[in-house]
Amino acid sequence: MKLIVAIVRPEQLSDVLEALFHAEVRGLTISRVQGHGGEMEHVENYRGTSVKMALAEKVRLEIGVSNHFVQPTIDAILAGARTGEVGDGKIMVLPIEKIVRIRTGEEDQDAVTPVEPVENP
Amino acid sequence: MNNADIGWMLLSTALVLLMTPALAFFYGGLVRSKNALNTMMMSFVALGPVAIVWALLGYSLAFAPGNPFVGSLSFAGLRGVGMEAQGTIPHLLFMVFQGTFAIITPALISGAVVERMRFNAYLAFIVLWVLAVYAPVAHWVWGGGFLATMGALDFAGGAVVHVNAASAALVAALVVGPRKDFGRHAILPHNVPFTMLGAGLLWFGWFGFNAGSALSAGTTATLAFTNTLLAPAATLAAWTLIDMARGGTVTAVGAATAIVVGLVVVTPAAGYIGPLSAILMGAIGAVPSYFALIYRAKTKLDDSLDVVAAHGLGGATGAILTGVFAQAAWSGGARGLIDGHPVQVVTQIASVLVVMAYSGGATFAILKLLAVVMPLRITDRHEKLGLDVSDHGEEAYTHGDGAILVKPKESAATQAATDAIAVQSGGGA
């Protein structure tokens, strides 16, 4: 099992999600973050104050997957997030010690195996 | 001259002026947060250059005595526009009241091109448009032009303002082209409360728009004022009923839209029809716009904020129904179908078609001309990033995290070495 952490551009998020769902990666968490990835800072002006915006808006995805899903997940993120400009982000793959699915108590491999989505009443 | 009339018209002018910032909120709430400032600026900026060209040239083209198609230049530079009586109010007051109409009309068009039109190109477009399209069309109907001679009824601008702007919006949406994300990704309103605030302020300002178009503080203003309350109320009620009848929920964006549609529908009729007709007109007017909105979203036409469905269909429905419901007992002269003058309906349809055709054609010409000099669209990369940053160098909702103060006296080289992170709580300047 691996935890895939990806930092992507917010404007690419829809494309990334589309690619991930297409690859049948269904369990993920996103958060809005700010970061600096070596891209050119843009300058903003508010009345007399000029500022260089050193942090750009990014989105962080966290995806726990079983080993054979690692590569398809990476491929999907690459397909959705790449624009070719500096600032496209990073994908990091981390080992996981343990995963527990809260609803059932299932652990590890079972916990990241997708179940058929059930419609809530 | 009459001081009560002057007082009412001064107030009406301020009310109509408020509609442009109101439109900024209405439109601004409907776009994504990365384009919030740009969208609001598209309305706000009309308050500047458009008002100036109106005073210097547009007013003369619209209201100076001329031929049936356009006014002369005799009022250019406000020559001869002073305190002399124009009806019961000073000529200058009439000019500035009409100026507030000239400001909001091009701003309405912006709804069709938000989130991708370059701000510079838009700015040039609205200045040219108000002179080449708005001023002559206003002349046709209100300045003694050929539509006035033909007997077309347009109390406060159903054709002059709304059909005119919507026809331009349709052409602009087609010429500028759809947003890259349109039809690919969901594009959602980022601040629905803004849109509701805008709709509320538009309604408030519209009392000046319609009742002020009586150009006096008398009974005609009272009638237009009453109809400006009743017609949108009926549209909102009808909209709500359609929502429920279709088994859906009553939405906030729908309610805000319904209010605007109702206001547009009653605009050409406000001073010509009785209050019960206004209720009927408002209710009928909900139907075409309601279904056009649903249909448009499924097409390839990226009229992003539905200027055509709300203002075009609303304006056309209103203009045609004015020819049905006008009654001499209320209007003091103008008669429609229900008052034994069915030909009025034909005149109304003709006036709508003429305005549509001219506005569409002239808008196409202006945009194609501009496209030779400057690109109309921002680059794809900037479209993704949002126009707030690319075209204005600002953000609507910045927290100031990571904002490095650019100090004025330092050279770029020393700057880089001594960057200090500005601690900005709330990003205020």
Contacts between the chains, C-beta under 8 A, distances in Angstrom:
chain1	res1	chain2	res2	distance
A	9	B	384	7.7
A	11	B	34	7.8
A	11	B	384	4.0
A	11	B	385	6.6
A	11	B	386	7.8
A	12	B	384	7.8
A	14	B	181	7.5
A	14	B	184	7.9
A	14	B	185	4.3
A	14	B	186	7.7
A	15	B	185	8.0
A	34	B	401	5.6
A	34	B	402	6.1
A	36	B	402	7.2
A	41	B	404	7.4
A	42	B	389	6.0
A	42	B	393	7.4
A	43	B	393	6.5
A	43	B	406	6.7
A	44	B	389	7.3
A	44	B	393	5.0
A	44	B	394	5.5
A	44	B	395	6.7
A	44	B	398	7.4
A	44	B	403	7.5
A	45	B	393	5.3
A	45	B	394	7.0
A	46	B	394	6.7
A	46	B	427	7.5
A	46	B	428	7.9
A	46	B	429	3.5
A	47	B	429	4.7
A	48	B	429	7.2
A	49	B	405	7.1
A	49	B	429	4.3
A	50	B	405	7.6
A	50	B	406	4.0
A	51	B	400	7.7
A	51	B	403	4.0
A	51	B	404	6.1
A	51	B	405	5.9
A	51	B	406	6.3
A	51	B	422	6.2
A	52	B	403	7.3
A	52	B	404	4.4
A	52	B	406	5.9
A	52	B	419	7.8
A	53	B	398	7.9
A	53	B	402	6.3
A	53	B	403	5.9
A	53	B	404	7.8
A	54	B	402	4.3
A	54	B	403	7.3
A	54	B	404	5.1
A	54	B	419	7.7
A	54	B	421	7.5
A	55	B	401	5.6
A	55	B	402	2.8
A	83	B	381	7.5
A	83	B	384	7.9
A	85	B	381	7.1
